[in-house]
């Protein structure tokens, strides 16, 4: 099973992040996801945050260099607050 996925430096944008978020809702194996410098912005971060509310497998999410502002950061923080297993 795939446990680590790096898409760093690939301009997947918010749409790519939304597609990954959809997959993360059903993920039971992926533990590390590297999306550094993928241009996901707040919209992509919000989509990932929504997925993390139900995900119990992901332990590390790398998001540096994505232009995530207060809105995206708040969505991610809410996900971790709601799902204390996420990213632990």
Steps between C-alpha positions, in 0.01 A plus 500: 500500500608855430604668827687807372411724206697806390351735244724787610578763237212387277250780435189294578315809625172498692339252258773245556473550874123442478559172315752389761261603777233277351742207506614580854144459629534129420873461572606232742872472415659829392694638797709777337383743233740765370327782313770764548499771234194367317305830481194365684415826681218542749248307290722193481585520869131524587426189292780311672376620837153364428650163407715488813191515717442132419850375415679294764804382302683818398773595747700760309381764253755736347347820366773764502517741209133475403376851570270378774354790694283532808196332343688187392695481825176526699346214301801279570505594868128424533555157345769412751284631784199294386704189420775473762642192326579699183865592451615353832 
